[in-house]
């Protein structure tokens, strides 16, 4: 037998409250028969909030008791809050995982040669392009974080604006198998400076900073992952150069 619940949520021609939809979905998944009330005008919403002394909608009522908004509803059902999903490392884990899967998929299709060496090089190339994309989405926010620890950017702020483009170029160059003399110097340069900067900031100066590697709005701590990224770029650049020399 379904249980009754009353939900008031904002649904206007200009705005459908996402948390109202989530509240309705959660209630239905928990076996409730939802009496769904739409607040279709701003004045109607304001009057509802004033009547019930609340600051936000949606609002859920169960057994004539006000439960509250979407977060309150999750707490009522003893569910973890959505804001607690994942961790500070989730963005970089997703990027590395998808980059590896992209390379693996192309190898399965026959678009890339198989083997450890092409897998590693193409993985680094895809990762660099995706990381550059993250930075270029908001290059100002990226620069604001980057200049706080990168040794070259501290002295020459414009380098922070050049860096994402250089990273994208090096990554695309690896994927396109461009001549090593075009790609390797860029990869070695940004990788070496980045590695030295992270070592100094984190392991020598013991500073607690956020890494701008996945964009300027990231909460990822500067540390081992950032160092690994830079060492991978440095190593890939050196490898390409030594192969060309040989």
SULDA-V656489 format. One record per residue. N is the residue number from 1. RES is the residue in three letters. OMEGA is omega in degrees with one decimal (999 if undefined). BURIAL is + if it has 16 or more other C-alpha atoms within 10 Angstrom, else -. Layout:
[[N | RES | OMEGA | BURIAL] [N | RES | OMEGA | BURIAL]]
//
This chain:
[[1 | UNK | -178.5 | -] [2 | UNK | -179.9 | -] [3 | UNK | -178.0 | -] [4 | UNK | 173.3 | +] [5 | UNK | 179.9 | +] [6 | UNK | -177.6 | +] [7 | UNK | 173.2 | +] [8 | UNK | -178.4 | +] [9 | UNK | -175.3 | +] [10 | UNK | 176.5 | +] [11 | UNK | -179.8 | +] [12 | UNK | 177.5 | -] [13 | UNK | -176.5 | -] [14 | UNK | -172.7 | -] [15 | UNK | 169.8 | -] [16 | UNK | -175.9 | -] [17 | UNK | -179.6 | -] [18 | UNK | -178.7 | -] [19 | UNK | 172.5 | +] [20 | UNK | 177.5 | +] [21 | UNK | 179.6 | +] [22 | UNK | 178.0 | -] [23 | UNK | 179.3 | +] [24 | UNK | 179.9 | +] [25 | UNK | -178.9 | -] [26 | UNK | 178.9 | +] [27 | UNK | -179.6 | +] [28 | UNK | 178.2 | +] [29 | UNK | 177.6 | -] [30 | UNK | 173.9 | -] [31 | UNK | -178.9 | -] [32 | UNK | 171.1 | +] [33 | UNK | -169.5 | +] [34 | UNK | 170.5 | +] [35 | UNK | -167.4 | -] [36 | UNK | 179.9 | -] [37 | UNK | 178.4 | -] [38 | UNK | 172.5 | +] [39 | UNK | -166.6 | +] [40 | UNK | 178.4 | +] [41 | UNK | 179.0 | -] [42 | UNK | -180.0 | -] [43 | UNK | 178.8 | -] [44 | UNK | 177.8 | -] [45 | UNK | 179.7 | +] [46 | UNK | 179.4 | -] [47 | UNK | 178.1 | -] [48 | UNK | -178.7 | +] [49 | UNK | 178.9 | +] [50 | UNK | -178.5 | -] [51 | UNK | -175.5 | -] [52 | UNK | 178.1 | -] [53 | UNK | 177.2 | -] [54 | UNK | -177.6 | -] [55 | UNK | -175.1 | -] [56 | UNK | 167.5 | -] [57 | UNK | 9.9 | +] [58 | UNK | 173.8 | +] [59 | UNK | -179.2 | +] [60 | UNK | 176.3 | +] [61 | UNK | 176.6 | +] [62 | UNK | -177.5 | -] [63 | UNK | 178.6 | -] [64 | UNK | 177.7 | -] [65 | UNK | 179.1 | -] [66 | UNK | 177.8 | -] [67 | UNK | 179.6 | +] [68 | UNK | -177.8 | +] [69 | UNK | -175.5 | +] [70 | UNK | 178.9 | +] [71 | UNK | 178.0 | +] [72 | UNK | 179.0 | +] [73 | UNK | 177.0 | +] [74 | UNK | 177.7 | +] [75 | UNK | 179.2 | -] [76 | UNK | 179.3 | -] [77 | UNK | 179.5 | -] [78 | UNK | 178.4 | -] [79 | UNK | 176.2 | -] [80 | UNK | 179.0 | -] [81 | UNK | -178.3 | -] [82 | UNK | 180.0 | -] [83 | UNK | -179.0 | -] [84 | UNK | -179.9 | -] [85 | UNK | 177.7 | -] [86 | UNK | 179.8 | -] [87 | UNK | 178.2 | -] [88 | UNK | -176.9 | -] [89 | UNK | -176.3 | -] [90 | UNK | -178.3 | -] [91 | UNK | -176.8 | +] [92 | UNK | 177.1 | +] [93 | UNK | 178.9 | -] [94 | UNK | -179.0 | -] [95 | UNK | -179.7 | +] [96 | UNK | -177.7 | +] [97 | UNK | -179.1 | -] [98 | UNK | 177.7 | +] [99 | UNK | 179.1 | +] [100 | UNK | -179.8 | +] [101 | UNK | 177.1 | -] [102 | UNK | -179.7 | +] [103 | UNK | 179.9 | +] [104 | UNK | 179.6 | +] [105 | UNK | 178.9 | -] [106 | UNK | 176.5 | -] [107 | UNK | 178.3 | +] [108 | UNK | -179.1 | -] [109 | UNK | -176.8 | -] [110 | UNK | 180.0 | -] [111 | UNK | 178.3 | -] [112 | UNK | 175.6 | +] [113 | UNK | 179.7 | -] [114 | UNK | -179.1 | -] [115 | UNK | -176.6 | -] [116 | UNK | -175.9 | -] [117 | UNK | 177.7 | -] [118 | UNK | 178.2 | -] [119 | UNK | -177.6 | +] [120 | UNK | -176.8 | -] [121 | UNK | 179.6 | +] [122 | UNK | 175.4 | +] [123 | UNK | 178.0 | +] [124 | UNK | 180.0 | +] [125 | UNK | 179.3 | +] [126 | UNK | -179.2 | +] [127 | UNK | 179.7 | +] [128 | UNK | 179.7 | +] [129 | UNK | -179.2 | +] [130 | UNK | 178.3 | +] [131 | UNK | 176.0 | +] [132 | UNK | 177.0 | +] [133 | UNK | 178.7 | +] [134 | UNK | -178.6 | +] [135 | UNK | -174.7 | +] [136 | UNK | 176.5 | +] [137 | UNK | 176.5 | -] [138 | UNK | -173.1 | -] [139 | UNK | 178.4 | +] [140 | UNK | 178.2 | -] [141 | UNK | 177.0 | +] [142 | UNK | -177.7 | +] [143 | UNK | -178.9 | +] [144 | UNK | 176.5 | -] [145 | UNK | -172.6 | +] [146 | UNK | -176.0 | +] [147 | UNK | 179.1 | +] [148 | UNK | -179.8 | -] [149 | UNK | -179.2 | +] [150 | UNK | -172.7 | +] [151 | UNK | -179.4 | +] [152 | UNK | -179.2 | +] [153 | UNK | 177.3 | +] [154 | UNK | -177.7 | -] [155 | UNK | -178.9 | -] [156 | UNK | -172.9 | -] [157 | UNK | -177.9 | +] [158 | UNK | 177.1 | -] [159 | UNK | 179.0 | +] [160 | UNK | 179.0 | +] [161 | UNK | 179.1 | +] [162 | UNK | -171.9 | -] [163 | UNK | -178.0 | +] [164 | UNK | 179.0 | +] [165 | UNK | 177.3 | +] [166 | UNK | 178.5 | +] [167 | UNK | 178.5 | +] [168 | UNK | 179.3 | +] [169 | UNK | -178.7 | +] [170 | UNK | 179.2 | +] [171 | UNK | 178.3 | +] [172 | UNK | 178.1 | +] [173 | UNK | 177.3 | +] [174 | UNK | -178.6 | +] [175 | UNK | -178.8 | +] [176 | UNK | -177.8 | -] [177 | UNK | 175.4 | -] [178 | UNK | 179.5 | -] [179 | UNK | -176.5 | -] [180 | UNK | -178.6 | +] [181 | UNK | 176.0 | -] [182 | UNK | -170.6 | -] [183 | UNK | -173.1 | +] [184 | UNK | -178.4 | +] [185 | UNK | 179.8 | +] [186 | UNK | -179.0 | +] [187 | UNK | 179.0 | +] [188 | UNK | -177.0 | +] [189 | UNK | -176.1 | -] [190 | UNK | 178.7 | +] [191 | UNK | -178.4 | +] [192 | UNK | 179.4 | +] [193 | UNK | 179.2 | +] [194 | UNK | -179.4 | +] [195 | UNK | 179.3 | +] [196 | UNK | -179.5 | -] [197 | UNK | -179.8 | +] [198 | UNK | 179.1 | +] [199 | UNK | -179.4 | +] [200 | UNK | -174.5 | +] [201 | UNK | -171.6 | +] [202 | UNK | -170.2 | +] [203 | UNK | 177.9 | -] [204 | UNK | -178.8 | -] [205 | UNK | 178.7 | -] [206 | UNK | 179.7 | -] [207 | UNK | 176.4 | -] [208 | UNK | -174.4 | -] [209 | UNK | 173.4 | +] [210 | UNK | -179.2 | +] [211 | UNK | 178.1 | +] [212 | UNK | -173.1 | +] [213 | UNK | 177.9 | +] [214 | UNK | 178.2 | +] [215 | UNK | -173.5 | +] [216 | UNK | -179.3 | +] [217 | UNK | -177.9 | +] [218 | UNK | 175.5 | +] [219 | UNK | -178.6 | +] [220 | UNK | -179.9 | +] [221 | UNK | 175.9 | +] [222 | UNK | -178.2 | +] [223 | UNK | -171.6 | +] [224 | UNK | -178.2 | -] [225 | UNK | 178.3 | +] [226 | UNK | 178.7 | +] [227 | UNK | 179.2 | +] [228 | UNK | 178.6 | -] [229 | UNK | -177.9 | +] [230 | UNK | 177.8 | +] [231 | UNK | 177.6 | +] [232 | UNK | 177.3 | +] [233 | UNK | 179.0 | +] [234 | UNK | -179.0 | +] [235 | UNK | -179.9 | +] [236 | UNK | 178.6 | +] [237 | UNK | 179.1 | +] [238 | UNK | -179.9 | +] [239 | UNK | 179.3 | +] [240 | UNK | -177.8 | +] [241 | UNK | -179.3 | +] [242 | UNK | 176.2 | -] [243 | UNK | 179.8 | -] [244 | UNK | 179.8 | -] [245 | UNK | -179.8 | -] [246 | UNK | 999 | -]]
//
